[in-house]
Amino acid sequence: MGTNAVLSCEDLKQITGYQRPGDVARCLRDQGVQVFQGRLGPWTTIDLINKAGGLTTASSNDSIEATDIL
């Protein structure tokens, strides 16, 4: 199970240190984070930030090894 918690523009301002929504979005996109534009500014999820950082969550199917099938 992933952590699909939504991070609002206000959350992202605190995380990035930028105050203008456009600067927040640019900063995240430059780092490979998929950002969506909402009425209240950019937003994303923790999973998308982790994905950009190379972290992935293992689902129950991902943990099956070939020896488990044989």
CHARMM-style PDB file with segment names, atoms N, HN, CA, C and O in Angstrom:
ATOM      1  N   MET     1       0.846  -1.177   0.000  1.00  0.00      PROA
ATOM      2  CA  MET     1       0.000   0.000   0.000  1.00  0.00      PROA
ATOM      3  C   MET     1       0.888   1.235   0.000  1.00  0.00      PROA
ATOM      4  O   MET     1       1.843   1.330   0.770  1.00  0.00      PROA
ATOM      5  N   GLY     2       0.560   2.170  -0.868  1.00  0.00      PROA
ATOM      6  HN  GLY     2      -0.216   2.093  -1.493  1.00  0.00      PROA
ATOM      7  CA  GLY     2       1.351   3.375  -0.988  1.00  0.00      PROA
ATOM      8  C   GLY     2       0.879   4.467  -0.044  1.00  0.00      PROA
ATOM      9  O   GLY     2      -0.103   4.319   0.684  1.00  0.00      PROA
ATOM     10  N   THR     3       1.595   5.534  -0.084  1.00  0.00      PROA
ATOM     11  HN  THR     3       2.392   5.654  -0.675  1.00  0.00      PROA
ATOM     12  CA  THR     3       1.209   6.698   0.706  1.00  0.00      PROA
ATOM     13  C   THR     3       0.765   7.772  -0.261  1.00  0.00      PROA
ATOM     14  O   THR     3       1.556   8.625  -0.663  1.00  0.00      PROA
ATOM     15  N   ASN     4      -0.504   7.729  -0.633  1.00  0.00      PROA
ATOM     16  HN  ASN     4      -1.147   7.037  -0.306  1.00  0.00      PROA
ATOM     17  CA  ASN     4      -1.039   8.653  -1.625  1.00  0.00      PROA
ATOM     18  C   ASN     4      -1.486   9.964  -1.013  1.00  0.00      PROA
ATOM     19  O   ASN     4      -2.369  10.624  -1.561  1.00  0.00      PROA
ATOM     20  N   ALA     5      -0.906  10.355   0.096  1.00  0.00      PROA
ATOM     21  HN  ALA     5      -0.189   9.819   0.541  1.00  0.00      PROA
ATOM     22  CA  ALA     5      -1.283  11.603   0.745  1.00  0.00      PROA
ATOM     23  C   ALA     5      -1.000  12.772  -0.193  1.00  0.00      PROA
ATOM     24  O   ALA     5       0.087  12.886  -0.759  1.00  0.00      PROA
ATOM     25  N   VAL     6      -1.994  13.632  -0.344  1.00  0.00      PROA
ATOM     26  HN  VAL     6      -2.877  13.539   0.115  1.00  0.00      PROA
ATOM     27  CA  VAL     6      -1.869  14.804  -1.204  1.00  0.00      PROA
ATOM     28  C   VAL     6      -1.166  15.915  -0.438  1.00  0.00      PROA
ATOM     29  O   VAL     6      -1.483  16.193   0.718  1.00  0.00      PROA
ATOM     30  N   LEU     7      -0.213  16.537  -1.103  1.00  0.00      PROA
ATOM     31  HN  LEU     7       0.045  16.310  -2.042  1.00  0.00      PROA
ATOM     32  CA  LEU     7       0.489  17.683  -0.537  1.00  0.00      PROA
ATOM     33  C   LEU     7      -0.014  18.928  -1.247  1.00  0.00      PROA
ATOM     34  O   LEU     7       0.120  19.051  -2.464  1.00  0.00      PROA
ATOM     35  N   SER     8      -0.589  19.843  -0.495  1.00  0.00      PROA
ATOM     36  HN  SER     8      -0.698  19.743   0.494  1.00  0.00      PROA
ATOM     37  CA  SER     8      -1.147  21.072  -1.051  1.00  0.00      PROA
ATOM     38  C   SER     8      -0.046  22.072  -1.375  1.00  0.00      PROA
ATOM     39  O   SER     8       1.124  21.860  -1.056  1.00  0.00      PROA
ATOM     40  N   CYS     9      -0.441  23.146  -2.005  1.00  0.00      PROA
ATOM     41  HN  CYS     9      -1.391  23.317  -2.264  1.00  0.00      PROA
ATOM     42  CA  CYS     9       0.510  24.210  -2.319  1.00  0.00      PROA
ATOM     43  C   CYS     9       1.153  24.755  -1.042  1.00  0.00      PROA
ATOM     44  O   CYS     9       2.352  25.032  -1.014  1.00  0.00      PROA
ATOM     45  N   GLU    10       0.357  24.905   0.002  1.00  0.00      PROA
ATOM     46  HN  GLU    10      -0.617  24.680  -0.021  1.00  0.00      PROA
ATOM     47  CA  GLU    10       0.906  25.404   1.273  1.00  0.00      PROA
ATOM     48  C   GLU    10       1.932  24.434   1.841  1.00  0.00      PROA
ATOM     49  O   GLU    10       2.975  24.853   2.342  1.00  0.00      PROA
ATOM     50  N   ASP    11       1.636  23.132   1.765  1.00  0.00      PROA
ATOM     51  HN  ASP    11       0.788  22.792   1.358  1.00  0.00      PROA
ATOM     52  CA  ASP    11       2.604  22.119   2.212  1.00  0.00      PROA
ATOM     53  C   ASP    11       3.891  22.229   1.405  1.00  0.00      PROA
ATOM     54  O   ASP    11       4.990  22.194   1.959  1.00  0.00      PROA
ATOM     55  N   LEU    12       3.742  22.361   0.094  1.00  0.00      PROA
ATOM     56  HN  LEU    12       2.850  22.389  -0.356  1.00  0.00      PROA
ATOM     57  CA  LEU    12       4.902  22.411  -0.790  1.00  0.00      PROA
ATOM     58  C   LEU    12       5.717  23.682  -0.592  1.00  0.00      PROA
ATOM     59  O   LEU    12       6.936  23.665  -0.762  1.00  0.00      PROA
ATOM     60  N   LYS    13       5.067  24.775  -0.238  1.00  0.00      PROA
ATOM     61  HN  LYS    13       4.077  24.789  -0.100  1.00  0.00      PROA
ATOM     62  CA  LYS    13       5.792  26.011   0.068  1.00  0.00      PROA
ATOM     63  C   LYS    13       6.700  25.801   1.269  1.00  0.00      PROA
ATOM     64  O   LYS    13       7.845  26.255   1.272  1.00  0.00      PROA
ATOM     65  N   GLN    14       6.199  25.119   2.285  1.00  0.00      PROA
ATOM     66  HN  GLN    14       5.270  24.750   2.282  1.00  0.00      PROA
ATOM     67  CA  GLN    14       7.007  24.854   3.483  1.00  0.00      PROA
ATOM     68  C   GLN    14       8.161  23.917   3.167  1.00  0.00      PROA
ATOM     69  O   GLN    14       9.270  24.093   3.670  1.00  0.00      PROA
ATOM     70  N   ILE    15       7.896  22.920   2.331  1.00  0.00      PROA
ATOM     71  HN  ILE    15       6.994  22.777   1.922  1.00  0.00      PROA
ATOM     72  CA  ILE    15       8.918  21.930   1.995  1.00  0.00      PROA
ATOM     73  C   ILE    15      10.035  22.545   1.158  1.00  0.00      PROA
ATOM     74  O   ILE    15      11.216  22.316   1.419  1.00  0.00      PROA
ATOM     75  N   THR    16       9.646  23.341   0.133  1.00  0.00      PROA
ATOM     76  HN  THR    16       8.687  23.527  -0.079  1.00  0.00      PROA
ATOM     77  CA  THR    16      10.642  23.871  -0.800  1.00  0.00      PROA
ATOM     78  C   THR    16      11.274  25.176  -0.342  1.00  0.00      PROA
ATOM     79  O   THR    16      12.397  25.496  -0.732  1.00  0.00      PROA
ATOM     80  N   GLY    17      10.565  25.924   0.476  1.00  0.00      PROA
ATOM     81  HN  GLY    17       9.653  25.664   0.793  1.00  0.00      PROA
ATOM     82  CA  GLY    17      11.064  27.230   0.897  1.00  0.00      PROA
ATOM     83  C   GLY    17      10.673  28.359  -0.036  1.00  0.00      PROA
ATOM     84  O   GLY    17      10.945  29.523   0.258  1.00  0.00      PROA
ATOM     85  N   TYR    18      10.039  28.038  -1.154  1.00  0.00      PROA
ATOM     86  HN  TYR    18       9.818  27.092  -1.392  1.00  0.00      PROA
ATOM     87  CA  TYR    18       9.571  29.062  -2.086  1.00  0.00      PROA
ATOM     88  C   TYR    18       8.187  29.532  -1.664  1.00  0.00      PROA
ATOM     89  O   TYR    18       7.431  28.779  -1.050  1.00  0.00      PROA
ATOM     90  N   GLN    19       7.858  30.772  -1.992  1.00  0.00      PROA
ATOM     91  HN  GLN    19       8.473  31.384  -2.491  1.00  0.00      PROA
ATOM     92  CA  GLN    19       6.563  31.337  -1.618  1.00  0.00      PROA
ATOM     93  C   GLN    19       5.606  31.485  -2.793  1.00  0.00      PROA
ATOM     94  O   GLN    19       4.391  31.431  -2.605  1.00  0.00      PROA
ATOM     95  N   ARG    20       6.127  31.667  -3.989  1.00  0.00      PROA
ATOM     96  HN  ARG    20       7.114  31.710  -4.142  1.00  0.00      PROA
ATOM     97  CA  ARG    20       5.254  31.823  -5.160  1.00  0.00      PROA
ATOM     98  C   ARG    20       4.935  30.449  -5.748  1.00  0.00      PROA
ATOM     99  O   ARG    20       5.833  29.629  -5.937  1.00  0.00      PROA
ATOM    100  N   PRO    21       3.655  30.197  -6.036  1.00  0.00      PROA
ATOM    101  CA  PRO    21       3.251  28.885  -6.563  1.00  0.00      PROA
ATOM    102  C   PRO    21       4.031  28.461  -7.805  1.00  0.00      PROA
ATOM    103  O   PRO    21       4.361  27.284  -7.951  1.00  0.00      PROA
ATOM    104  N   GLY    22       4.327  29.394  -8.691  1.00  0.00      PROA
ATOM    105  HN  GLY    22       4.058  30.350  -8.572  1.00  0.00      PROA
ATOM    106  CA  GLY    22       5.092  29.050  -9.886  1.00  0.00      PROA
ATOM    107  C   GLY    22       6.498  28.587  -9.566  1.00  0.00      PROA
ATOM    108  O   GLY    22       7.015  27.674 -10.209  1.00  0.00      PROA
ATOM    109  N   ASP    23       7.117  29.209  -8.579  1.00  0.00      PROA
ATOM    110  HN  ASP    23       6.697  29.951  -8.057  1.00  0.00      PROA
ATOM    111  CA  ASP    23       8.457  28.798  -8.158  1.00  0.00      PROA
ATOM    112  C   ASP    23       8.436  27.418  -7.523  1.00  0.00      PROA
ATOM    113  O   ASP    23       9.341  26.610  -7.732  1.00  0.00      PROA
ATOM    114  N   VAL    24       7.385  27.155  -6.737  1.00  0.00      PROA
ATOM    115  HN  VAL    24       6.650  27.812  -6.567  1.00  0.00      PROA
ATOM    116  CA  VAL    24       7.237  25.838  -6.104  1.00  0.00      PROA
ATOM    117  C   VAL    24       7.142  24.760  -7.178  1.00  0.00      PROA
ATOM    118  O   VAL    24       7.853  23.757  -7.125  1.00  0.00      PROA
ATOM    119  N   ALA    25       6.252  24.975  -8.157  1.00  0.00      PROA
ATOM    120  HN  ALA    25       5.674  25.790  -8.200  1.00  0.00      PROA
ATOM    121  CA  ALA    25       6.048  23.993  -9.223  1.00  0.00      PROA
ATOM    122  C   ALA    25       7.325  23.779 -10.031  1.00  0.00      PROA
ATOM    123  O   ALA    25       7.678  22.640 -10.335  1.00  0.00      PROA
ATOM    124  N   ARG    26       8.017  24.853 -10.378  1.00  0.00      PROA
ATOM    125  HN  ARG    26       7.730  25.779 -10.131  1.00  0.00      PROA
ATOM    126  CA  ARG    26       9.246  24.739 -11.161  1.00  0.00      PROA
ATOM    127  C   ARG    26      10.308  23.949 -10.401  1.00  0.00      PROA
ATOM    128  O   ARG    26      10.983  23.093 -10.973  1.00  0.00      PROA
ATOM    129  N   CYS    27      10.452  24.240  -9.120  1.00  0.00      PROA
ATOM    130  HN  CYS    27       9.904  24.936  -8.655  1.00  0.00      PROA
ATOM    131  CA  CYS    27      11.432  23.546  -8.286  1.00  0.00      PROA
ATOM    132  C   CYS    27      11.174  22.044  -8.287  1.00  0.00      PROA
ATOM    133  O   CYS    27      12.097  21.249  -8.462  1.00  0.00      PROA
ATOM    134  N   LEU    28       9.934  21.668  -8.094  1.00  0.00      PROA
ATOM    135  HN  LEU    28       9.185  22.315  -7.951  1.00  0.00      PROA
ATOM    136  CA  LEU    28       9.597  20.246  -8.044  1.00  0.00      PROA
ATOM    137  C   LEU    28       9.765  19.583  -9.405  1.00  0.00      PROA
ATOM    138  O   LEU    28      10.297  18.475  -9.491  1.00  0.00      PROA
ATOM    139  N   ARG    29       9.321  20.244 -10.465  1.00  0.00      PROA
ATOM    140  HN  ARG    29       8.889  21.143 -10.395  1.00  0.00      PROA
ATOM    141  CA  ARG    29       9.462  19.672 -11.817  1.00  0.00      PROA
ATOM    142  C   ARG    29      10.934  19.505 -12.186  1.00  0.00      PROA
ATOM    143  O   ARG    29      11.310  18.520 -12.821  1.00  0.00      PROA
ATOM    144  N   ASP    30      11.762  20.467 -11.788  1.00  0.00      PROA
ATOM    145  HN  ASP    30      11.456  21.267 -11.272  1.00  0.00      PROA
ATOM    146  CA  ASP    30      13.195  20.363 -12.064  1.00  0.00      PROA
ATOM    147  C   ASP    30      13.814  19.141 -11.389  1.00  0.00      PROA
ATOM    148  O   ASP    30      14.845  18.635 -11.831  1.00  0.00      PROA
ATOM    149  N   GLN    31      13.182  18.676 -10.323  1.00  0.00      PROA
ATOM    150  HN  GLN    31      12.344  19.088  -9.964  1.00  0.00      PROA
ATOM    151  CA  GLN    31      13.681  17.513  -9.596  1.00  0.00      PROA
ATOM    152  C   GLN    31      12.969  16.225 -10.018  1.00  0.00      PROA
ATOM    153  O   GLN    31      13.171  15.170  -9.417  1.00  0.00      PROA
ATOM    154  N   GLY    32      12.135  16.322 -11.055  1.00  0.00      PROA
ATOM    155  HN  GLY    32      11.971  17.179 -11.544  1.00  0.00      PROA
ATOM    156  CA  GLY    32      11.488  15.137 -11.595  1.00  0.00      PROA
ATOM    157  C   GLY    32      10.184  14.750 -10.923  1.00  0.00      PROA
ATOM    158  O   GLY    32       9.680  13.648 -11.137  1.00  0.00      PROA
ATOM    159  N   VAL    33       9.632  15.642 -10.113  1.00  0.00      PROA
ATOM    160  HN  VAL    33      10.042  16.538  -9.939  1.00  0.00      PROA
ATOM    161  CA  VAL    33       8.365  15.355  -9.429  1.00  0.00      PROA
ATOM    162  C   VAL    33       7.218  15.753 -10.337  1.00  0.00      PROA
ATOM    163  O   VAL    33       7.201  16.863 -10.870  1.00  0.00      PROA
ATOM    164  N   GLN    34       6.264  14.860 -10.516  1.00  0.00      PROA
ATOM    165  HN  GLN    34       6.278  13.959 -10.083  1.00  0.00      PROA
ATOM    166  CA  GLN    34       5.077  15.187 -11.281  1.00  0.00      PROA
ATOM    167  C   GLN    34       4.185  16.080 -10.432  1.00  0.00      PROA
ATOM    168  O   GLN    34       3.784  15.709  -9.329  1.00  0.00      PROA
ATOM    169  N   VAL    35       3.883  17.253 -10.955  1.00  0.00      PROA
ATOM    170  HN  VAL    35       4.208  17.555 -11.851  1.00  0.00      PROA
ATOM    171  CA  VAL    35       3.114  18.259 -10.227  1.00  0.00      PROA
ATOM    172  C   VAL    35       1.860  18.566 -11.033  1.00  0.00      PROA
ATOM    173  O   VAL    35       1.907  18.663 -12.259  1.00  0.00      PROA
ATOM    174  N   PHE    36       0.751  18.717 -10.344  1.00  0.00      PROA
ATOM    175  HN  PHE    36       0.713  18.638  -9.347  1.00  0.00      PROA
ATOM    176  CA  PHE    36      -0.516  19.067 -10.971  1.00  0.00      PROA
ATOM    177  C   PHE    36      -0.879  20.487 -10.575  1.00  0.00      PROA
ATOM    178  O   PHE    36      -0.573  20.929  -9.467  1.00  0.00      PROA
ATOM    179  N   GLN    37      -1.532  21.198 -11.484  1.00  0.00      PROA
ATOM    180  HN  GLN    37      -1.780  20.839 -12.384  1.00  0.00      PROA
ATOM    181  CA  GLN    37      -1.932  22.568 -11.207  1.00  0.00      PROA
ATOM    182  C   GLN    37      -3.400  22.583 -10.805  1.00  0.00      PROA
ATOM    183  O   GLN    37      -4.265  22.189 -11.587  1.00  0.00      PROA
ATOM    184  N   GLY    38      -3.678  23.030  -9.604  1.00  0.00      PROA
ATOM    185  HN  GLY    38      -2.975  23.350  -8.969  1.00  0.00      PROA
ATOM    186  CA  GLY    38      -5.038  23.136  -9.113  1.00  0.00      PROA
ATOM    187  C   GLY    38      -5.454  24.586  -8.964  1.00  0.00      PROA
ATOM    188  O   GLY    38      -4.655  25.498  -9.179  1.00  0.00      PROA
ATOM    189  N   ARG    39      -6.697  24.790  -8.598  1.00  0.00      PROA
ATOM    190  HN  ARG    39      -7.345  24.049  -8.424  1.00  0.00      PROA
ATOM    191  CA  ARG    39      -7.220  26.140  -8.426  1.00  0.00      PROA
ATOM    192  C   ARG    39      -6.458  26.898  -7.355  1.00  0.00      PROA
ATOM    193  O   ARG    39      -6.303  28.115  -7.451  1.00  0.00      PROA
ATOM    194  N   LEU    40      -5.978  26.194  -6.332  1.00  0.00      PROA
ATOM    195  HN  LEU    40      -6.104  25.205  -6.254  1.00  0.00      PROA
ATOM    196  CA  LEU    40      -5.268  26.830  -5.231  1.00  0.00      PROA
ATOM    197  C   LEU    40      -3.747  26.745  -5.376  1.00  0.00      PROA
ATOM    198  O   LEU    40      -3.014  27.078  -4.445  1.00  0.00      PROA
ATOM    199  N   GLY    41      -3.277  26.301  -6.536  1.00  0.00      PROA
ATOM    200  HN  GLY    41      -3.873  26.030  -7.292  1.00  0.00      PROA
ATOM    201  CA  GLY    41      -1.845  26.202  -6.769  1.00  0.00      PROA
ATOM    202  C   GLY    41      -1.414  24.771  -7.045  1.00  0.00      PROA
ATOM    203  O   GLY    41      -2.255  23.877  -7.142  1.00  0.00      PROA
ATOM    204  N   PRO    42      -0.121  24.548  -7.172  1.00  0.00      PROA
ATOM    205  CA  PRO    42       0.381  23.213  -7.492  1.00  0.00      PROA
ATOM    206  C   PRO    42       0.172  22.248  -6.333  1.00  0.00      PROA
ATOM    207  O   PRO    42       0.158  22.637  -5.165  1.00  0.00      PROA
ATOM    208  N   TRP    43       0.008  20.972  -6.693  1.00  0.00      PROA
ATOM    209  HN  TRP    43       0.019  20.656  -7.642  1.00  0.00      PROA
ATOM    210  CA  TRP    43      -0.105  19.938  -5.687  1.00  0.00      PROA
ATOM    211  C   TRP    43       0.503  18.654  -6.242  1.00  0.00      PROA
ATOM    212  O   TRP    43       0.651  18.503  -7.455  1.00  0.00      PROA
ATOM    213  N   THR    44       0.847  17.747  -5.366  1.00  0.00      PROA
ATOM    214  HN  THR    44       0.727  17.869  -4.381  1.00  0.00      PROA
ATOM    215  CA  THR    44       1.396  16.454  -5.752  1.00  0.00      PROA
ATOM    216  C   THR    44       1.110  15.476  -4.614  1.00  0.00      PROA
ATOM    217  O   THR    44       0.404  15.814  -3.663  1.00  0.00      PROA
ATOM    218  N   THR    45       1.652  14.278  -4.709  1.00  0.00      PROA
ATOM    219  HN  THR    45       2.225  14.003  -5.481  1.00  0.00      PROA
ATOM    220  CA  THR    45       1.477  13.287  -3.642  1.00  0.00      PROA
ATOM    221  C   THR    45       2.840  12.835  -3.128  1.00  0.00      PROA
ATOM    222  O   THR    45       3.859  13.022  -3.792  1.00  0.00      PROA
ATOM    223  N   ILE    46       2.845  12.255  -1.968  1.00  0.00      PROA
ATOM    224  HN  ILE    46       2.017  12.103  -1.428  1.00  0.00      PROA
ATOM    225  CA  ILE    46       4.083  11.717  -1.394  1.00  0.00      PROA
ATOM    226  C   ILE    46       4.635  10.614  -2.285  1.00  0.00      PROA
ATOM    227  O   ILE    46       5.849  10.516  -2.466  1.00  0.00      PROA
ATOM    228  N   ASP    47       3.753   9.775  -2.848  1.00  0.00      PROA
ATOM    229  HN  ASP    47       2.767   9.854  -2.701  1.00  0.00      PROA
ATOM    230  CA  ASP    47       4.217   8.712  -3.748  1.00  0.00      PROA
ATOM    231  C   ASP    47       4.961   9.268  -4.955  1.00  0.00      PROA
ATOM    232  O   ASP    47       5.977   8.711  -5.368  1.00  0.00      PROA
ATOM    233  N   LEU    48       4.459  10.368  -5.525  1.00  0.00      PROA
ATOM    234  HN  LEU    48       3.633  10.820  -5.189  1.00  0.00      PROA
ATOM    235  CA  LEU    48       5.122  10.955  -6.694  1.00  0.00      PROA
ATOM    236  C   LEU    48       6.477  11.551  -6.322  1.00  0.00      PROA
ATOM    237  O   LEU    48       7.412  11.505  -7.120  1.00  0.00      PROA
ATOM    238  N   ILE    49       6.589  12.104  -5.131  1.00  0.00      PROA
ATOM    239  HN  ILE    49       5.829  12.141  -4.482  1.00  0.00      PROA
ATOM    240  CA  ILE    49       7.887  12.613  -4.667  1.00  0.00      PROA
ATOM    241  C   ILE    49       8.852  11.455  -4.449  1.00  0.00      PROA
ATOM    242  O   ILE    49      10.014  11.528  -4.848  1.00  0.00      PROA
ATOM    243  N   ASN    50       8.373  10.388  -3.818  1.00  0.00      PROA
ATOM    244  HN  ASN    50       7.429  10.329  -3.494  1.00  0.00      PROA
ATOM    245  CA  ASN    50       9.224   9.210  -3.610  1.00  0.00      PROA
ATOM    246  C   ASN    50       9.657   8.604  -4.929  1.00  0.00      PROA
ATOM    247  O   ASN    50      10.806   8.186  -5.071  1.00  0.00      PROA
ATOM    248  N   LYS    51       8.748   8.549  -5.903  1.00  0.00      PROA
ATOM    249  HN  LYS    51       7.814   8.888  -5.788  1.00  0.00      PROA
ATOM    250  CA  LYS    51       9.076   7.994  -7.218  1.00  0.00      PROA
ATOM    251  C   LYS    51      10.187   8.812  -7.878  1.00  0.00      PROA
ATOM    252  O   LYS    51      11.112   8.244  -8.459  1.00  0.00      PROA
ATOM    253  N   ALA    52      10.102  10.126  -7.792  1.00  0.00      PROA
ATOM    254  HN  ALA    52       9.351  10.587  -7.320  1.00  0.00      PROA
ATOM    255  CA  ALA    52      11.139  10.989  -8.373  1.00  0.00      PROA
ATOM    256  C   ALA    52      12.481  10.776  -7.685  1.00  0.00      PROA
ATOM    257  O   ALA    52      13.535  10.935  -8.301  1.00  0.00      PROA
ATOM    258  N   GLY    53      12.436  10.420  -6.414  1.00  0.00      PROA
ATOM    259  HN  GLY    53      11.580  10.291  -5.914  1.00  0.00      PROA
ATOM    260  CA  GLY    53      13.655  10.172  -5.659  1.00  0.00      PROA
ATOM    261  C   GLY    53      14.184   8.757  -5.793  1.00  0.00      PROA
ATOM    262  O   GLY    53      15.198   8.406  -5.189  1.00  0.00      PROA
ATOM    263  N   GLY    54      13.494   7.939  -6.588  1.00  0.00      PROA
ATOM    264  HN  GLY    54      12.671   8.224  -7.079  1.00  0.00      PROA
ATOM    265  CA  GLY    54      13.942   6.568  -6.810  1.00  0.00      PROA
ATOM    266  C   GLY    54      13.436   5.573  -5.794  1.00  0.00      PROA
ATOM    267  O   GLY    54      13.844   4.412  -5.802  1.00  0.00      PROA
ATOM    268  N   LEU    55      12.551   6.014  -4.917  1.00  0.00      PROA
ATOM    269  HN  LEU    55      12.220   6.957  -4.911  1.00  0.00      PROA
ATOM    270  CA  LEU    55      11.984   5.111  -3.920  1.00  0.00      PROA
ATOM    271  C   LEU    55      10.667   4.560  -4.434  1.00  0.00      PROA
ATOM    272  O   LEU    55       9.841   5.306  -4.960  1.00  0.00      PROA
ATOM    273  N   THR    56      10.470   3.276  -4.286  1.00  0.00      PROA
ATOM    274  HN  THR    56      11.141   2.670  -3.858  1.00  0.00      PROA
ATOM    275  CA  THR    56       9.211   2.668  -4.685  1.00  0.00      PROA
ATOM    276  C   THR    56       8.701   1.814  -3.543  1.00  0.00      PROA
ATOM    277  O   THR    56       9.477   1.307  -2.732  1.00  0.00      PROA
ATOM    278  N   THR    57       7.414   1.665  -3.488  1.00  0.00      PROA
ATOM    279  HN  THR    57       6.784   2.077  -4.147  1.00  0.00      PROA
ATOM    280  CA  THR    57       6.824   0.805  -2.477  1.00  0.00      PROA
ATOM    281  C   THR    57       6.611  -0.561  -3.080  1.00  0.00      PROA
ATOM    282  O   THR    57       6.176  -0.668  -4.226  1.00  0.00      PROA
ATOM    283  N   ALA    58       6.903  -1.593  -2.347  1.00  0.00      PROA
ATOM    284  HN  ALA    58       7.257  -1.506  -1.416  1.00  0.00      PROA
ATOM    285  CA  ALA    58       6.738  -2.961  -2.826  1.00  0.00      PROA
ATOM    286  C   ALA    58       5.309  -3.413  -2.565  1.00  0.00      PROA
ATOM    287  O   ALA    58       4.829  -3.377  -1.432  1.00  0.00      PROA
ATOM    288  N   SER    59       4.643  -3.835  -3.621  1.00  0.00      PROA
ATOM    289  HN  SER    59       5.034  -3.864  -4.541  1.00  0.00      PROA
ATOM    290  CA  SER    59       3.311  -4.401  -3.446  1.00  0.00      PROA
ATOM    291  C   SER    59       3.461  -5.873  -3.104  1.00  0.00      PROA
ATOM    292  O   SER    59       4.566  -6.413  -3.153  1.00  0.00      PROA
ATOM    293  N   SER    60       2.380  -6.513  -2.765  1.00  0.00      PROA
ATOM    294  HN  SER    60       1.482  -6.074  -2.726  1.00  0.00      PROA
ATOM    295  CA  SER    60       2.450  -7.924  -2.385  1.00  0.00      PROA
ATOM    296  C   SER    60       2.936  -8.781  -3.543  1.00  0.00      PROA
ATOM    297  O   SER    60       3.579  -9.803  -3.304  1.00  0.00      PROA
ATOM    298  N   ASN    61       2.656  -8.409  -4.786  1.00  0.00      PROA
ATOM    299  HN  ASN    61       2.134  -7.579  -4.981  1.00  0.00      PROA
ATOM    300  CA  ASN    61       3.113  -9.172  -5.952  1.00  0.00      PROA
ATOM    301  C   ASN    61       4.592  -8.966  -6.201  1.00  0.00      PROA
ATOM    302  O   ASN    61       5.250  -9.859  -6.734  1.00  0.00      PROA
ATOM    303  N   ASP    62       5.133  -7.821  -5.835  1.00  0.00      PROA
ATOM    304  HN  ASP    62       4.598  -7.096  -5.402  1.00  0.00      PROA
ATOM    305  CA  ASP    62       6.538  -7.538  -6.067  1.00  0.00      PROA
ATOM    306  C   ASP    62       7.448  -8.381  -5.188  1.00  0.00      PROA
ATOM    307  O   ASP    62       8.609  -8.596  -5.540  1.00  0.00      PROA
ATOM    308  N   SER    63       6.960  -8.856  -4.073  1.00  0.00      PROA
ATOM    309  HN  SER    63       6.018  -8.682  -3.788  1.00  0.00      PROA
ATOM    310  CA  SER    63       7.800  -9.580  -3.135  1.00  0.00      PROA
ATOM    311  C   SER    63       7.867 -11.082  -3.438  1.00  0.00      PROA
ATOM    312  O   SER    63       8.561 -11.817  -2.735  1.00  0.00      PROA
ATOM    313  N   ILE    64       7.168 -11.541  -4.458  1.00  0.00      PROA
ATOM    314  HN  ILE    64       6.605 -10.944  -5.029  1.00  0.00      PROA
ATOM    315  CA  ILE    64       7.201 -12.966  -4.811  1.00  0.00      PROA
ATOM    316  C   ILE    64       8.464 -13.242  -5.605  1.00  0.00      PROA
ATOM    317  O   ILE    64       8.756 -12.558  -6.586  1.00  0.00      PROA
ATOM    318  N   GLU    65       9.204 -14.238  -5.179  1.00  0.00      PROA
ATOM    319  HN  GLU    65       8.967 -14.794  -4.382  1.00  0.00      PROA
ATOM    320  CA  GLU    65      10.417 -14.620  -5.877  1.00  0.00      PROA
ATOM    321  C   GLU    65      10.154 -15.851  -6.706  1.00  0.00      PROA
ATOM    322  O   GLU    65       9.156 -16.541  -6.498  1.00  0.00      PROA
ATOM    323  N   ALA    66      11.046 -16.142  -7.655  1.00  0.00      PROA
ATOM    324  HN  ALA    66      11.857 -15.582  -7.825  1.00  0.00      PROA
ATOM    325  CA  ALA    66      10.873 -17.284  -8.530  1.00  0.00      PROA
ATOM    326  C   ALA    66      10.804 -18.588  -7.738  1.00  0.00      PROA
ATOM    327  O   ALA    66      10.074 -19.503  -8.119  1.00  0.00      PROA
ATOM    328  N   THR    67      11.550 -18.681  -6.652  1.00  0.00      PROA
ATOM    329  HN  THR    67      12.143 -17.938  -6.342  1.00  0.00      PROA
ATOM    330  CA  THR    67      11.528 -19.908  -5.855  1.00  0.00      PROA
ATOM    331  C   THR    67      10.189 -20.117  -5.162  1.00  0.00      PROA
ATOM    332  O   THR    67       9.838 -21.247  -4.823  1.00  0.00      PROA
ATOM    333  N   ASP    68       9.442 -19.046  -4.950  1.00  0.00      PROA
ATOM    334  HN  ASP    68       9.727 -18.128  -5.226  1.00  0.00      PROA
ATOM    335  CA  ASP    68       8.127 -19.174  -4.354  1.00  0.00      PROA
ATOM    336  C   ASP    68       7.130 -19.809  -5.306  1.00  0.00      PROA
ATOM    337  O   ASP    68       6.165 -20.437  -4.870  1.00  0.00      PROA
ATOM    338  N   ILE    69       7.357 -19.649  -6.612  1.00  0.00      PROA
ATOM    339  HN  ILE    69       8.141 -19.139  -6.966  1.00  0.00      PROA
ATOM    340  CA  ILE    69       6.442 -20.183  -7.612  1.00  0.00      PROA
ATOM    341  C   ILE    69       6.727 -21.641  -7.874  1.00  0.00      PROA
ATOM    342  O   ILE    69       5.804 -22.415  -8.126  1.00  0.00      PROA
ATOM    343  N   LEU    70       8.000 -22.037  -7.820  1.00  0.00      PROA
ATOM    344  HN  LEU    70       8.750 -21.408  -7.615  1.00  0.00      PROA
ATOM    345  CA  LEU    70       8.396 -23.418  -8.124  1.00  0.00      PROA
ATOM    346  C   LEU    70       8.039 -24.294  -7.021  1.00  0.00      PROA
ATOM    347  OT1 LEU    70       8.288 -25.498  -7.083  1.00  0.00      PROA
TER     348      LEU     70
END
